[in-house]
Amino acid sequence: MTDLRFADYFLFTQHSLDTFYKCPLKFKKRYMENLKWDSFPDDEVKKSLELGSNFHLLAYRYFMGIDTGLTEDIEGFLELRNWMEALMQTFPKVKGHSYYPEHKIRMSRDLLRLEANIDLIVIKGDNIDIWDWKTHGNSKAKKAKREAAVSLKHKESLQTIVYMFVLMEQCERLFGRKFEPGNIRMCYWQPDPPLVLTEIIYGSSMHGNFKEILEEKIKGILSYDYKTFDKSLFQKSCKYCEFNWFCNNERVDFEAVKEDEDFLEELDWEGIEELT
């Protein structure tokens, strides 16, 4: 069997990179053996994922200038209506600005075979913004406690690193012009309550640093010997991993799934990929 890590057509996303460093065996099952988790016996988890996925679809239609198709018979109508009202108030479409919702950017240069699936790109003159929607874990009760930690998490996340690096590398090819690193910004936004969770301004030094980080991580994946895998080193996320039965003969703990915002966002992303 061909090792997909070495295939020219295999592109690393922030999720595949993050999956490997959380658990190399999970990376192997999901990305090398192409095993997927297609069913969710817990209705609450399923509804949460559908709500987030539907919001991304509605936002995509809004920025594309077509009817959103939001009707009262859609599951979670009231919440989606409130989220969309917040989105349209926060992001009124401005004449002269260019909007690229659910935009996929790919690059392949030596080790750096990367893919970014961006919720929204906005070009405003000499400036370019990346926006990412966060629809999980935005409880008002938790907001004050988690705000500082969330901001730091986003600034250091692989999502920020991959998205900003790939956009900087490919913007001239995609949009026919170069952008100065300092004119590139990435923001994480939640609809309830409407809030910019994190804002990151790019820079030349960050670009060089991100390149080194990505090269080092990809080298680690390509050189990894699965014969050395020790599951005791990667048990932090076992309880909600879809391969928990394979490794530990235990079922998924869906209560743990509900509390893990990163995991829910990852599942959301996999469904949203169909839009791009």
Number of C-alpha atoms within 10 A of each C-alpha: 5 7 11 15 17 12 10 11 10 16 19 23 19 20 20 19 20 17 18 19 15 17 20 22 20 23 21 19 14 18 18 16 13 9 14 11 10 6 7 11 8 13 9 13 16 14 14 17 21 16 21 23 22 21 25 25 18 20 22 22 16 18 20 14 11 10 10 16 11 14 11 11 7 12 13 16 15 12 14 21 16 14 21 20 14 17 20 13 11 14 10 9 15 9 7 9 11 15 19 16 24 25 16 15 18 16 16 15 7 8 17 16 20 22 20 24 22 22 21 20 20 17 16 15 11 11 14 22 18 23 18 23 21 20 23 22 18 19 12 10 8 10 14 10 10 13 14 12 10 14 17 12 13 19 18 10 13 20 20 21 20 24 21 25 22 22 23 19 16 16 15 12 10 11 10 8 10 14 17 13 19 13 15 20 19 21 18 20 20 19 22 18 14 16 14 17 20 18 16 17 15 18 16 12 9 16 18 11 13 19 15 11 15 22 14 12 15 19 13 13 16 13 9 12 10 10 6 7 13 12 14 7 9 15 14 12 14 21 19 19 23 20 21 18 13 10 13 12 9 15 15 16 15 17 13 14 18 17 12 15 15 14 18 20 20 16 16 21 19 11 15 19 14 8 14 13
